[in-house]
Amino acid sequence: MSYDAIVIGGGHNGLVCAAYLARAGKKVVVLERRHVLGGAAVTEELYPGFKFSVASYVVSLFRPGIIRDLDLPSHGLELIPLETAFSPQPDGPGLCRWVDPERTRREIARFSVKDSEVYPEFGLAMTKMARFAKGAIDKAAPDPASLNPRELLELWRFSDELRTADPESLYMHLKLFTMSSADFLDQWFESDALKAPMSVSGIIGTYLGVRSPGTAYVLLHHYMGEIDGAFRSWGYSKGGTGGLSLACARAAESFGAEIRTEAPVDHVLLDNGRARGVVLANGDELRARTVVSSCDPNLTFLRLVGEEHLDSDFATAIKRYKLRGSSGKVNLAVDRLPEFTGRSGSAHLRGDIAIAPSVDYLERAYDEAKYGDFSSRPYLNVVIPSVVDPSVAPPGKHVVSCFVQYAPYHIKEGAEHWPEKREAFGDAVVETLAEYCPGLEESILYRQVLTPWDLEQQFGLSEGNIFQGELSLEQLLFQRPTAGWARYRTPVTNLWMCGSGTHPGGGIMGASGQLAAAALLGSGEL
C-alpha cells in the first residue's frame, strides 16, 4: 500500500502533523512503536485504578490555534487550569502564589514587602516580552542566509520589531538573551524564597544551573503558555496528558488518517538518496511520497537514515547537536493526600509544587550533576493532579508526579549503569519530598522511577532529553536542529521532520507538527 505521507512516531507533534495533512486531503499513516499513543505525552494505568501522566505532566505551550483548527474539544480534550504555585520551606508554611493577586501579594509580603509590590510589575514586563517572543514560535524560523524575498521580508519584520521597541523593552530583551535566570531575577527581587522557585523555569530541559548564562531566555520560554486564550497559563489535561494526545489522534482519524500502534520503524527506505517509505521491524515495507519523522534529530538521521547516507558535514552537525538529558521522573500512587509542613487542606495543592527552597540549594544540586552524579537533594516540580481531576485515582487516593532535576544521562559510571542506580535515585527523590511532607513514605502504594536512560529506552528520547535537544540559545530558531535545516525539510529528499528537535522546540506545544505540515503542504511536493 502506498501513502502520500508516512509519519514516524505517534507523539503529539506527529499526530498534529498527520491531522493537518489529512485535513488537506492527503493519505496519511502514523506509525507508533509502542502499544499506546502519545509519545512522552501519554497516560498509562500502571497500578490498578491510578492513571499516570508517565512523562510529560502539564500543558502550557500547546497552541490555541491548533485546538481551534482541529476542534480538539469535540474529540475529548478538556484542560483544567493550574490554580497555584506552592513553594514549601523547611520551616513554616512556605510561599504560595494564587490566582488572586491580593492573596499572592500578602503571601510574598511575609518574605519581602518590596517584592510583593514589584511582583505585579514583573509579571506585566514578562508578559510583554513573551508576547513579542510568541510571534517567533507561531511561525517557521526565518533563514538569515536566504535570498528568497519572502524570507527577507520576514527577517525585516523581525528586526523592525526590535528596532522600534522602546529602550526599556530592548534592554530587557538583551538581558533575557544573555543573563542567567537567577541573576536576571536578582535585578527585580530580594527574597530567596521567591527567586528560587521562579528561577527554575530557566533550567527545565537544560544541563545548566540557575546561575548559568542563557537560562533567562528559557524562563521566558515558559512564560509563553496559553490555555483558552489566557496568557501565562498552565493546566492539566483531564485524564492525564494522554488525553491531549488521544484528542489529536481522534482528530487525525476524523480527517481520514490511519494510525497504527505496535508498528516500530526499523529504517527509512532510500532509493538513490530519496526517501521512498519505511521498513518496519517485522520486515514489512510501506511506500510513500514523503516520510515525516517526529523523532529527535539524532534518532532520525543517525539510526533511521544512517550516517553512511548523509553528507559528512551535516552528519557532524547532528552529532554536535546537544541532547544532554538531565531530568528524571518519579510517579507515586499514595493512599492519602500528602500534607506539607505548616499547611493543611488541599487549596495550595491545586497547581504545581516546587522543591526549591533557595538559589544556593538549586546550584548545589547542579554542582553534583556537573561531576556525573544525580542530585542527592534535587529540584523537584511536583503535581498532584488527582486533587482537581478525580478521574486519575480511586476515591481518597492520589497520584503524585515528580519531575526531577538533576539526573544527568552521562553519569560518571556510564549511561549503561543507570539501571543499577535507578532505585537509589528514586530513594533520593522520595526522601527529598518527605522532608517537606512528613508521612509520605508510609503512604506510598506504588512507585515508578524513570531515569534519563529509561526515557531513552521507553520513549525514544535520545539521551533522555525531554525537549529532543537542549533549549540553549545556539539551538533555537534557524539553528534548530542545525543551521540551514530549520524549516522541517532535510538534506534527504522527501524526508521531513516535525518533532520538538525542530523550531520552536520542546514542551507540549504542537507547533512543530503544525508548522511542518504547513511547510510540506506549501512546498508543492505532496
N, C-alpha and C positions, 0 to 999 in steps of 0.2 A: 504494500500500500504506500502511496506517495502523498506527501503533505505540502502545503505551502510553507509551513514553518514547524520545526520541532523545537520545543522549549525544554532545555535540560534543567531540572530542578523545580520542585513544587513548593518552594518558599513563597513568601508573599509577593516579592518582586516578579518572580517567574509567572505567578498566577495573574498579577495585574497586567503584565505584558501580554500574556495569552488572551486575556479578556478583551483588551483593546484591539488586538489583531483579529480576533474572532468577530468582534463587533463590526469591523471593517469588511467582513465577508470572507476572511481568509480561513483556509482549512488548517487547523492547528491541533497539535497534540502536545501535552505536558507529560514529561517522564520524571517520576519521583522514585528514588531508590528505596525509601522507607515505606512502611505499611500505612503511614499516616501523613496527611498533607500539612504543610506549614513551614517546613524547614526549622529554623530556630524559633519561629513564632507558632508554637504548637501547644496543644493541650493534651495531656495524657493522664489516664487514671492508673497510677502506679500502685495505689493501695486502695482497697475496697472503699468506695464512697468519696474518695478525695481526688479532685481534678487539679492537676498541677500545670501551671504555665512553666514548662520544664526549663526553658532557656530564657528567651525574651519575656518580660513580665509586665511592662506597662506600655501604653500607647500615648505618643505625644506628637510625633512629627508627621503622622500619616496625613497626606494632603487632602484637604476638604473637597477639592475639585474631583478627585478620584471617587470619593464617596458619592458625589452627585452624579458623575458620568456613568458609573456602574450601578447606581441605585442600590448601594450595599445594604441599607436598612431593610429593603424588601427581601434581601437574601439572608437576613438574620443578624446583621451587625447591630449591636447595641453597646454604646460606650458609656461608662459610668465615671464621671469626673473624680479625680483625687481631691479631697477637701482640705487636707492638712499636710504640713511638713514638720515632723517632730524630730527633735534632736535631744536625746537623753544625755544627762551628765552623770558622772559617778556619784555625785551627791545632789540632792534636791530634785525638783520636778523637771529640770531641763528647760528647753525652749521649744514652743510650738508656734508655728505660723499658720494662721487660719484664713479662711475666705473673707471673714470680716476684718477690714483694715484696722479698725479701732481696737479690736481684741488683739490683733498682732502687735499693734503699737505698744499696748500695755505689757505684753509678754517681753518684747525687746527692751523696754524701758527698765525692766528688772536687772538687766545687764548693763545697759547704757542708754541714758536719756537722749544723748546726741544721736546715737544710732537709730533710735526709734523715730526721730524726726527726719533723718536723712533717708531712711529705708524707702519711703514712697517715691522720693526723687530719683533714687537709684533705679527703681522699677520702671519709672517713666523713661529714663535715659536708655536703659537696656532694651525696652520695647521699641523705642525709636531706632536703635541700632539694628535690632532684629528685623524690623520691617524693611530696612534697606537690604540686609543680607538675604531676606526671604526671596527677593526678586531673583537672586542668583540660583536658589535651589529649585525654583519652579521653571527654569529654562535650561536648555542644554548649555554646557560651558562654552564661552567664546574661545575661539582659537586665535591667539595673538600672532601666529605665523601665517594666517590665511590671507589671501588676496581676494577672496570672494567678497563682493560688495555688501552682501547681506551680513557676513561676518564682521566686516569693518564697521558697519552701521551699529551692530550690537556692541562692539568694543567702544565705539564713540559714545553710545548712550551710557554705558557703564562708567566710563571715565568722566563723562559730563556730570553724572550724579555726584561723583566725588568732588569735581571742581566746583560745583555750585552749592555744595554742602556748607553750612555755616561753620566758622572756625572751630567752635566747640565740638560739633559733631565730627569734623575731620580729625581733630586731636584725639577724640575718643576712639575713632577707627584705628588710628595709628597705634594707640596703646593696646587695643584689643589684639592686634595682629603681632605684637612684639613682646608683650609682658606675660608673666606668669599669672595664673588666676589669683593666687594669694597676694602677690604684690599689687595687682590691679584692685583687689578689694581693700587692701590697706589704705588706698587713697580715698576710700569712702567711709570705712568703718573702723572702730577701735576695739570692739568686743570680739574675743576669740570664739566665744560661744555662738556668735552669728557668722563670723567669717569662715570658720572651718566647714560647717555643713553647706555653705554657699559655694565654697571653692572647689568642692569635689566634682561639680558638674564639669570642671575643666580637665579632669583626668579619666573620665569614663571612656573605655576603649583605647587608652593610650598606655604606653610603657613609660610614663613620665610622672613626676611628682607635682604637687600643687605649687611648688616654687620653681618649676621648670618653665623657661620662656616658651611662649606659644600656646600655653594652655588656656590663656584668657579667651582665645577665639573659640575653643571647644566649649567653654562656658556659654559663649554667645550662641553657638550651635544649638545648645539645649534650651535656649530661650525662644526658639522659633516654633515651639509646639502649638498646635491649634486643635481644638475639639469643637465642632459645630460652630466655627467662626469665632470662638472665644480665644483670644491670643494668650500665649503663655499658659496653656492648659495641658494637664496630663490626666490620664484616665486608665481604667481597666476596660478590657473587652469582656462583656458578660460571658461567663462560661470559660474564661481564660483566653489567652492571646490566640489560641487556635480558632476561636470564634471569628476573629477578623479574617484569618486565612481561609476558613471554610466559606465565609461570605464571598470572598474574592473568587474562590473555586466555583461556587454556585453561579455567580455572575458570568464567569467564563463559559460554563456549560450552557447557560441560558442563551448565549450567543452562538452555540454550536461547537465549542471547543471540546476535545476529547482529553480526558485526564486518566493516566494510568499510575497506580502505585505499585510498589514492589517491582519496579522496572529500572534497575540500575544500568546506567550507560557505561560501557567499557571504554569506548573511544569514539572520537569523531571520524566519520568515514570521509577520506580525502581522495580526490581524483585530480591529478595534475595541479595540486596546490589549492583546489577548491573544495569547500565543504559540500558534500552531497547527501549527508544524512548522518546516522549514528549506528554503531553496533552495540547491542545490549550485552550484558554479562552472560546471557544464555546463548549468545551467538546470533540471535535474530538481527536482521538489518532493517532499518527504517530509512526511507529516502525522503528528501525534502529539498525544496528550492533554497531554503535558508535554515540555518541552525542558530538558535539563540541560547546562550549559556547564562544561567543565573548563578553559577558557581563563582567562587573568587578567582582572580586572575591567575594565581599560582596553580590551582587545580585545573582550570580551563586550559591553560597553554602548556604547562609542563607535564601534565598527565593525560588529559583527554585529547589534546592535539599531539604533543610530543615535541621535545626540543629540536629533534632532527628535522622537523618540518618548518622551523621558524628561522627567520633572519637572525644572525648571531647577535647583532646589536639589540634587536628587540628582545631576544631571549635574555640577554644580560640585564636589560632594564627591568624585566619581570622578576628576575632573581634578586634585584636590588630593591624591589618594592617591599616596603616594611610591613610585616604582619605583626610579629612580636606580641602574641596574645599574652595578656597579663591578668585575666579575670577568671573567676570560677563561679560556681553556683551551688548552693545548698538548699534543698527543699525539704520542709518538715511537715509531717502530719502530727497535730497535737490534740490532746483530749480536752483542752480548755483554753480560754483566751489568755494569751500572755499578759502579765501585769508588770508594768515598769515601775521602778522605784520612784516614789513621790507623786505618782499619778494613778488614779483609779478610773474605772469605766472604760469606754471604747471611743469616745469622741475624738481623742487625739490620734487614734489609730485608723482613721478613715482616709489616710493618704500614705505617704512613704515615711520611713523612719531611718535616719542617718546616724550610724555609729561613727561619729566624727567629733569627739569632744574638744579637740584643739588642732591648730595647724601643725604644731610640733608632733602630735600623735600621728597625723597623716604622713608627715615627712619621715618619721621613723619607720612607718610601715613600708614606705618606698625604699628606704635605705636597705632593708633586708632583701627586698626584691632585686635591687641592683646587683647584689652579690650572689644571686641564684637561689634564694630561699623564698618560700611563701611567707607572708607576714604572720608572725605569731599573734599579733593583735591587729587584724586588718581593718580597713574601712569596709563597712557593710552598709548596703542600701537594702532595707527590709520592707516588705509589704505583707499585709495580712488581708488578702482580697475577700476572704470569707466574711469579713466584718460588714461589707457593703453588698456582697454577692453571695447569698446563702447557697446558691446552686453548686458551689465548688467543694462543699464539705457537709458532712452529716450535721444535724441539729446539735448545737452546743460544742461542736468541734471546729477546728480551724486549720487552714493551710498557711504556713509561714514560708515566704520566699525570700532568700538571702542572696543578693548579688555581692560578690566578694572581690576586693582588690587589696592586696596584690597576690597573684598566683602566676608567676612567670612560666611560660611554656618551656623555655630553655633553663630549667633548673640545673644547678651545677653538676648533679649526678648524671644528667642527660634526660631528655624528654621521655625516653622509653621507661624511665624509672618512676614516672608519675603513678602508675597503678599501685605500687607498693607504698607510696606516700599518701594515697587518697584518704584513708581513714584518719590519719594524723592531721591532715588538712581540714577534714570535716570536724574533728575534735576542736581544733583551734577556733573555728567559726562558732560552734555552739558555745564553747567556753567564753568567748568574747561577748556574745549576745547575752549569756546568762549573767554576766557581771552587772548588767543593767536590768535584767529581767529574772529575778530570783524564782527558782522552781521550774524554770524552763526544761532543764534536762529530764526531770521526772515526768514531764507531761508528754514527751516525745513517743509517738506510736510507730513512726516510720521516718527514715532519713535517706535522702538521695544526695550523693555528693558527686558533683561534676567538676573535674579539673580541666584545664585547657586541653590536655591530651584527650579527655573524654569528649569535649566539644568537637575536636577534630575527628575523632573516630565515629561519633554518633551523627553529627550534623554536617560533616564535610567542610568544616571551617578550618582552613589551613592554619596551623599553629594556635588554634583555638581563638583566633581574633574575632570578636563578636560583630565587628563592622566590616569584615572581609578586607582588612587593612587599616592601619592607623589613620586617625583623623589629624595628622600633622600637616602643617602649612604647606610643606613641599609635596604633599599628596592630595591636594584639593584642586577644585576647578579643572583647568585644562591639563593638569598633571596627574589626574586620577583615571586609570592606573599609571599612565606614563605619558609624557609629552608627545603630542601628535596623534594619540589614540584615545582621546577622552570623549569621543562622540558616538560611542556604542559600536561603531564599526571596528573591525580588527584587521590586521595585516593578512589574515587568511580570508580569501574571497568567500563570500556567502556565510561567514561566521560573524555573529554579533554578540554583544554582551548586554546584560540587563540587571546585574546584581549590585550589591552595595559596594563592590570594588570599583564601581564607576561613579561618576558625578551624579548626585551631590553627596553620596556617602551613606553612612550607616544609620541605624535606627529603624523602627517600624514606620517607614516613610512612604514607600511605594513609588516615589518619584523616579527612581532609576528605571523601574519597569515601565512606567508611563512614558517617560522621555525616550527610552529605547524603542518602544513601539511606534511613537511618533516619527522618530528618525528613520526607522525602517520603512514605514508606510510612505514617508515623504521622499525616499530615495528612488522610488520607481523600480526597485529591484524585486519586489514581491508581487 
